[in-house]
């Protein structure tokens, strides 16, 4: 069962695909939204006492309705209630799926995509429109590879040059990453913020020289304004570059403190699941890094060999378009979904992340961007862009 925490309470939810994971409390809303669930406060008053469901709550008997209930008699406990579709041959008053009951109850005719933990709306769309649905994990990987090959991208070589997959393989092989390696990973993730990556990739050597070969002591003594000016001069700045350079000393001190407390930064970044560690770096003191949100924290972890996905705008948009979620997903939901798909495809999470990113990014595949080139895409038959009438 999933365990979702906040500073003030502990929330538990019957989402089997998140079993054993400890997630930030705000993910309750994102997970619920990605599954089409409703919060108790969103329900009409006539839904009655959220603590008594099923037959005692007749208005919940809506076809394919998903409701996110809180049991007021047991604060912090939530329930996911599933109602069978009309014509499924089952009673409409299905017993509730409660804590510890495992997967929500579904009819035997429910599409496999719903039973395997993907978004429930996919099943509804499949019932409405026939066999088209989100691609299976292996089909996703092969489709991405085929599309990138069509547009002339040597994806294997490009992914190798990007370095994150190689770093993950090096870590698996026993490589230990130094403080300088971690600082390099952090700074490159910061430079990628809200801008195309290609100019950064083309100037990695110059960036390394400007940033004093990522020497922690030298960077602590460096003038932040001078670093900012030099990075802007080679076209590698971004909208937050001034604050990023000004916060450099504080971030180095935070990394040093983590190193002391954990006996090494490698021990820290492997002390929990990537989302847990990224949450500490992006949200919670004393490990919060300045100018770092969840997506950049996950990119930093990838840069030091942690298998993870960076849930940037490209990834979140393509996951929605391909039907894995019905609405634009939150960062944690997107990262978890890519990790799940990689597991099903039996590939490195970072590798799948890189394929998705190459598919979308300017200067690379540039296929599934804000104005997608659908004629080049292997998924045009199942994609929801442009939106199809329901």
Secondary structure, DSSP 8 states (H G I E B T S, - for coil): -EEEE-SS-EEEE--GGGTT-EEETTHHHHHHHHTT---GGGS-GGG--TTS-GGG-GGG--TT-EEEEE-TTSTTBEEEEE---TTSSS-SS---B-TTS-S----TTS-HHHHTTS-HHHHHHHHHH-S--S--HHHHHHHHHHHHHHTT--HHHHHHHH-HHHHHHHHHTT----HHHHHHHHHHHHHTTTS-SHHHHHTHHHHHHHTGGG-HHHHHHS-HHHHHHHHHHTT---TTHHHHHHTHHHHHHHHHHHHHHHTSHHHHHTSS-HHHHHHHHHTSTTS--TT--HHHHHHHHHHTT-------HHHHHHHHHTTSSSS---HHHHHHHHHHHHHHHTS-HHHHHHHHHHHH-TTTT--SSTT--GGG-TTTTT---S----
